[in-house]
Amino acid sequence: MKLSVNVNTVTLAYRDLVNEGVIITERGKGTFVASTPGEEEIQIIRYEKLKSVIASLVRETDRLGYNHDEVGQAFFNYVIKKDI
């Protein structure tokens, strides 16, 4: 089966997978799936993702003109009080 995929697309996909730690490329040996991260590494990855989501929320609410107290209260109401 032949796929009509641009070589640049494949190259970029491989680069992204390497940057995300999904695969490892060893010159002269090939490309391999990276080892499964340990529990501590998983916790770090999850925390970094959570920080990214929070940063996106703050940027968007800043753009919309909400102050941080409003956002904090709304977040508290949603998570703790289940009130939204």
Secondary structure, 3 states (H helix, E strand, C coil): CCCCCCHHHHHHHHHHHHHCCCEEEECCCEEEECCCCCHHHHHHHHHHHHHHHHHHHHHHHHHCCCCHHHHHHHHHHHHHHCCC
